Amino acid sequence: MKYFTKSVYAVILSFVLLMMLSSCEQDKQNMTTLTFTEISHSERVFLFDNENMPSFSMEFQIKIPEDSIAFPKLYHSMVLSYFGEEYQADKSIVENLQISTQEFTKEYRNNEEDLKGEIDDIGASYNWELQISNEIIFQDENFVSFKNETYYFSGGAHGNTIRNYFIFDLATKNILTSSDVFMAEVCNNIIELQQVSISKTDINSEVLYTDGFKCDHNFYLIKEGFVFHYDQYEIASYADGPIDIFLSFKEVEPYLNPKFAKRIISPK
């Protein structure tokens, strides 16, 4: 019985300590203003290390919470979404950027073996470009919307830009999924709203790829509602450019997850 009592006390004490630590973290977050700092890295490498040859220009820029201690989950989410599986947590952001640069440089250098006999004929298509950045789109006391953007040109007619958007919940300390925001089985309703919205623009809806519309990812929160983003080729041709479709809170309110709706829509 004594052993059982001690075990119960130990469990209770551990729980209390855990709650105290969690409370301290929340209090620190509440007392700290969320601001962001930017870290940049750039490099240019030439084929065969010859400055008269085509080159590969790389530019990296990442914004992260200035106080990573007060906002550890947001920091972690932004860093992981930026670097992906290649992120090395035991290294600094600058070191990770340098490692990324080395990996892309290695890929570019792989061309040299095939080009050794064609040095005089190497064209401008080997002037590669890479730009990877992120940006804070929206921020209030509850949520942070941010974007990761990658532009990559490695020859061909043109480069490609990919944008990925995220909504971070400062209360739950997680990146929101579509099920956190919308009720189940309302995807078709959300898509229909998008199609109605885009029909009111100058974009010719007859040339859109209707099977490319989505409701479950790559959307973000702003003050007035949501924006659903489509990169080139997703629902239209490259010439049409990236497409952003805005839906107001009023339009999507019937389809919102009730818990989420309570946090963003003021009582009537």
C-alpha positions as CSV (number, residue, x, y, z in Angstrom):
1,M,0.0,0.0,0.0
2,K,2.8,2.4,0.8
3,Y,4.4,1.6,-2.5
4,F,1.1,2.2,-4.3
5,T,0.7,5.6,-2.4
6,K,4.2,6.7,-3.3
7,S,3.5,5.8,-7.0
8,V,0.3,7.8,-7.0
9,Y,2.1,10.8,-5.5
10,A,4.8,10.5,-8.1
11,V,2.4,10.5,-10.9
12,I,0.5,13.4,-9.5
13,L,3.7,15.4,-8.9
14,S,4.9,14.6,-12.5
15,F,1.5,15.8,-13.8
16,V,1.6,19.0,-11.8
17,L,5.2,19.8,-12.9
18,L,4.3,19.1,-16.5
19,M,1.3,21.5,-16.2
20,M,3.5,24.1,-14.6
21,L,6.1,23.9,-17.3
22,S,3.4,24.1,-20.0
23,S,1.9,27.1,-18.2
24,C,5.2,28.8,-18.0
25,E,5.8,28.3,-21.7
26,Q,2.3,29.7,-22.5
27,D,2.9,32.7,-20.2
28,K,6.2,33.4,-21.8
29,Q,4.6,33.2,-25.3
30,N,1.8,35.5,-24.1
31,M,4.2,38.1,-22.8
32,T,6.5,38.0,-25.8
33,T,5.6,39.9,-29.0
34,L,5.9,37.7,-32.0
35,T,8.4,39.2,-34.4
36,F,10.5,37.6,-37.1
37,T,14.1,37.8,-38.1
38,E,15.5,37.1,-41.5
39,I,18.6,35.0,-42.4
40,S,20.0,35.1,-45.9
41,H,22.6,33.2,-47.9
42,S,23.6,33.5,-51.5
43,E,26.3,32.0,-53.7
44,R,27.2,31.8,-57.4
45,V,29.2,29.0,-58.9
46,F,30.6,28.8,-62.5
47,L,31.0,25.8,-64.6
48,F,34.6,24.5,-64.5
49,D,35.2,27.4,-62.0
50,N,35.6,29.6,-65.1
51,E,34.0,33.0,-64.7
52,N,33.7,33.2,-68.5
53,M,31.3,30.2,-68.4
54,P,27.6,30.0,-67.5
55,S,26.9,30.0,-63.8
56,F,24.4,28.9,-61.1
57,S,23.1,31.7,-58.9
58,M,21.5,30.6,-55.6
59,E,19.7,32.8,-53.2
60,F,18.2,31.7,-49.9
61,Q,16.1,33.7,-47.5
62,I,14.2,32.4,-44.4
63,K,12.2,34.3,-41.8
64,I,11.9,32.7,-38.3
65,P,10.6,33.8,-35.0
66,E,13.1,36.2,-33.4
67,D,12.5,34.5,-30.0
68,S,12.6,30.8,-30.8
69,I,12.4,30.0,-27.0
70,A,9.0,31.7,-26.7
71,F,7.7,30.2,-29.9
72,P,9.5,26.8,-30.3
73,K,6.7,25.0,-32.2
74,L,6.3,27.8,-34.7
75,Y,10.0,28.0,-35.2
76,H,10.2,24.2,-35.7
77,S,7.3,24.2,-38.2
78,M,8.7,27.0,-40.3
79,V,12.2,25.5,-40.4
80,L,10.9,22.0,-41.3
81,S,8.6,23.3,-44.0
82,Y,11.4,25.3,-45.5
83,F,14.2,22.6,-45.5
84,G,12.1,19.5,-45.5
85,E,13.7,16.1,-44.6
86,E,17.2,17.5,-45.3
87,Y,17.0,19.8,-42.2
88,Q,19.7,18.9,-39.6
89,A,18.5,20.0,-36.2
90,D,21.9,19.8,-34.6
91,K,23.2,22.6,-37.0
92,S,22.4,26.3,-37.2
93,I,20.1,27.8,-39.8
94,V,23.2,29.3,-41.6
95,E,24.9,25.9,-41.6
96,N,21.7,24.3,-43.1
97,L,21.6,26.9,-45.8
98,Q,25.3,26.2,-46.6
99,I,24.5,22.5,-46.8
100,S,21.6,23.1,-49.2
101,T,23.9,25.3,-51.3
102,Q,26.5,22.4,-51.4
103,E,23.8,19.9,-52.5
104,F,22.5,22.1,-55.3
105,T,26.1,22.9,-56.4
106,K,26.8,19.2,-56.6
107,E,23.8,18.7,-58.9
108,Y,25.0,21.6,-61.1
109,R,28.6,20.3,-61.2
110,N,27.3,16.9,-62.5
111,N,26.8,18.6,-65.9
112,E,30.5,19.2,-66.3
113,E,31.3,15.5,-67.1
114,D,29.0,15.6,-70.1
115,L,30.2,19.1,-71.2
116,K,33.9,18.5,-71.2
117,G,34.0,18.1,-75.0
118,E,31.6,20.9,-75.7
119,I,33.1,23.8,-73.8
120,D,33.0,26.1,-76.7
121,D,29.3,25.4,-77.4
122,I,27.9,25.7,-73.9
123,G,24.8,27.9,-74.1
124,A,22.9,30.2,-71.8
125,S,20.6,27.4,-70.8
126,Y,23.2,26.5,-68.3
127,N,22.8,29.8,-66.5
128,W,20.7,28.2,-63.7
129,E,18.9,30.1,-61.0
130,L,17.5,29.1,-57.7
131,Q,15.6,31.3,-55.2
132,I,14.1,29.9,-52.0
133,S,12.3,32.2,-49.6
134,N,9.5,32.4,-47.1
135,E,7.1,35.2,-46.2
136,I,4.6,36.1,-43.4
137,I,1.3,36.6,-45.1
138,F,-0.9,37.3,-42.1
139,Q,-0.5,37.4,-38.4
140,D,-2.8,38.1,-35.5
141,E,-3.1,37.0,-31.9
142,N,-4.3,33.5,-32.9
143,F,-2.8,32.6,-36.2
144,V,0.1,33.0,-38.5
145,S,-0.2,32.4,-42.3
146,F,3.1,32.0,-44.1
147,K,4.4,31.0,-47.5
148,N,7.4,29.1,-48.8
149,E,8.3,30.0,-52.4
150,T,10.8,28.3,-54.7
151,Y,11.8,29.5,-58.1
152,Y,14.1,27.2,-60.1
153,F,15.5,27.5,-63.6
154,S,17.7,24.6,-64.9
155,G,17.4,25.1,-68.6
156,G,14.4,24.9,-70.9
157,A,11.9,27.5,-72.0
158,H,11.3,29.0,-68.5
159,G,11.8,28.5,-64.8
160,N,9.1,27.3,-62.5
161,T,7.8,28.8,-59.2
162,I,6.2,26.7,-56.5
163,R,4.4,28.3,-53.5
164,N,3.2,26.4,-50.4
165,Y,1.1,28.1,-47.8
166,F,0.6,27.2,-44.1
167,I,-1.6,28.3,-41.3
168,F,0.0,28.0,-37.8
169,D,-2.4,28.0,-34.8
170,L,-0.7,29.8,-31.9
171,A,-3.1,28.2,-29.4
172,T,-2.7,24.6,-30.4
173,K,0.9,25.2,-31.6
174,N,0.3,23.2,-34.8
175,I,0.0,23.7,-38.5
176,L,-3.7,23.5,-39.3
177,T,-5.0,20.8,-41.6
178,S,-8.2,21.1,-43.7
179,S,-10.1,19.0,-41.2
180,D,-9.2,21.6,-38.5
181,V,-10.8,24.3,-40.6
182,F,-13.6,22.7,-42.6
183,M,-16.2,20.1,-41.7
184,A,-15.9,16.6,-43.3
185,E,-17.4,16.0,-46.7
186,V,-17.8,19.6,-47.7
187,C,-14.9,19.6,-50.3
188,N,-17.3,19.8,-53.3
189,N,-19.0,22.8,-51.7
190,I,-15.7,24.6,-51.2
191,I,-14.7,23.9,-54.8
192,E,-18.0,25.1,-56.1
193,L,-17.5,28.4,-54.2
194,Q,-14.0,28.8,-55.8
195,Q,-15.4,28.2,-59.2
196,V,-18.1,30.8,-58.7
197,S,-15.5,33.2,-57.4
198,I,-13.2,32.7,-60.4
199,S,-16.0,33.1,-62.8
200,K,-16.3,36.7,-61.7
201,T,-12.8,37.5,-62.8
202,D,-11.2,38.1,-66.2
203,I,-9.9,34.5,-66.3
204,N,-11.7,32.4,-69.0
205,S,-13.3,29.6,-66.9
206,E,-13.7,27.5,-70.1
207,V,-9.9,26.9,-70.3
208,L,-9.5,25.9,-66.6
209,Y,-8.6,22.3,-65.6
210,T,-11.6,21.5,-63.5
211,D,-10.0,18.4,-62.0
212,G,-7.2,20.5,-60.5
213,F,-9.4,22.3,-58.0
214,K,-8.9,21.4,-54.4
215,C,-10.0,22.3,-50.9
216,D,-7.7,20.3,-48.6
217,H,-4.3,22.1,-48.9
218,N,-2.4,25.2,-50.0
219,F,-4.8,27.7,-48.7
220,Y,-4.2,30.4,-46.1
221,L,-6.0,32.7,-43.7
222,I,-6.2,36.5,-44.0
223,K,-8.3,39.0,-42.0
224,E,-11.3,38.8,-44.3
225,G,-11.3,35.0,-45.2
226,F,-9.3,32.4,-47.0
227,V,-7.2,32.4,-50.2
228,F,-6.8,29.2,-52.2
229,H,-3.6,29.1,-54.2
230,Y,-2.9,27.4,-57.5
231,D,0.6,27.3,-59.1
232,Q,1.0,27.4,-62.9
233,Y,-0.3,24.3,-64.6
234,E,-2.5,23.3,-61.7
235,I,-5.8,24.7,-63.0
236,A,-4.6,26.8,-66.0
237,S,-1.8,27.1,-68.5
238,Y,1.7,28.5,-67.7
239,A,0.7,31.7,-69.5
240,D,-2.2,32.3,-67.1
241,G,0.2,32.5,-64.2
242,P,-0.4,31.5,-60.6
243,I,-4.1,31.9,-59.5
244,D,-5.3,32.9,-56.1
245,I,-9.0,32.5,-55.2
246,F,-10.5,34.5,-52.3
247,L,-13.5,33.2,-50.3
248,S,-14.9,35.4,-47.5
249,F,-15.7,34.1,-44.0
250,K,-19.4,34.7,-44.9
251,E,-19.2,32.4,-47.9
252,V,-17.5,29.5,-46.1
253,E,-19.1,29.9,-42.7
254,P,-21.7,27.0,-43.3
255,Y,-18.8,24.6,-44.0
256,L,-16.4,25.6,-41.2
257,N,-15.5,23.2,-38.4
258,P,-17.6,24.6,-35.5
259,K,-14.6,24.8,-33.1
260,F,-12.7,26.8,-35.7
261,A,-15.6,29.0,-36.6
262,K,-16.1,30.1,-33.0
263,R,-12.5,31.5,-33.0
264,I,-12.7,33.6,-36.2
265,I,-16.3,34.7,-36.6
266,S,-17.7,37.3,-34.3
267,P,-21.1,36.5,-32.6
268,K,-24.0,38.1,-34.5
